[in-house]
Amino acid sequence: MVIKKLYSVMLLSAVILSSFGCASAFPPKAPDGDPVVETKDEPLHHVIMETKDVRVMRVMLLPGVRTMWHEQHLDYVNTHISGSPVKVEYIGQPVKTAVMETGHIRFGPHQGKSEVDRITNTGTTLNHQVAFEIKQSGPQGFGTGDRSKVQGFTMALDKPTVYGWHVELKPGESTGSYTVKGPGVRVIFKGNRILSTQPNVMTQQITTQAGDAFLVDPGTYVITNGGSEDLVFNEYELK
């Protein structure tokens, strides 16, 4: 009888934890004895911005440097500012080698499941990434993002929880008006000044450099390259 009661308590606890999104309990240590941490707590994943919707991180791996084992359980978007060859280790799987290509986008569909990995920069240059986790579960119904007729925008990502566009503007060029329906993130590849205009609001001048990241609120915008060099960035919007 005691055993049955104890089992019932354990089962109820598991159900409660699952209902609060805590079911991604990862092992405290990997098979090699090293600790496992959440991605946001991994020392090379620097959290630079966070809202109720997204957590934005800057990841910088020097040649030969590797991350700790870190657990991912949220959808995430990883933009490679400057890439490198890498070694990718997963718990219980063979070691893989890959190349993080500069300018590439990697989407990790981790909502509802957990994955633990460890990354080593096996190249000779800095590996620099801007990544963000999508903290809300599933699409939130912000609306359909269509920028097919907006100058400079090219669709680069279309996943269940997020859109992404690649944007290129010459000095002085503008996008024309477009509407952001869900909260988003803008990641800069190149450029030194953005002019961001919204209806009935004074134009905002934003100084930029490669690797900068900005939160983008819902609203209507015109983006102008107000700098002296080409402006290149990715802009993401939650669904």
DANOR-V403817 format. One line per field, one symbol per residue. ss: DSSP state (a for helix, b for strand, c for the rest). phi: phi as a letter, one per 40 degrees, with the letter a starting at -180 (. if undefined). A space follows every 10 residues. Layout:
# DANOR-V403817
ss->???
phi->???
This chain:
# DANOR-V403817
ss->caaaaaaaaa aaaaaaaaac ccccccccbc ccccbbbbaa acccbbbbbb cccbbbbbbb bccccbccbb bbcccbbbbb bbcbbbbbbb cccccbbbbb ccccbbbbcc ccccbbbbbb bcccccbbbb bbbbcccccc cccccccccc ccbbbbbbbc cbbbbbbbbc cccbcccbbb cccbbbbbbb ccbbbbbbcc bbbbbbbccc ccbbbbccbb bbbbbccccc bbbbbbbbc
phi->.ccccccccc cccccccccc gbccccccbc dcgccbbcdc ccdccccbaa bcbbbbbbbb bcdgcbcccb bbbbdabbbc cbcacbbbbb cgbccbbabc cdgcbbbbcb cgababaabb cccbbccbbb bbcccccgcc gchccbbcbc dgcbdbaabd bababbbbbc dgcbcgcabc cbdabbbcca hbabbbbbdg bcdccbcbad gcbbcbcdib bbbbccbbbd bbabbbacc
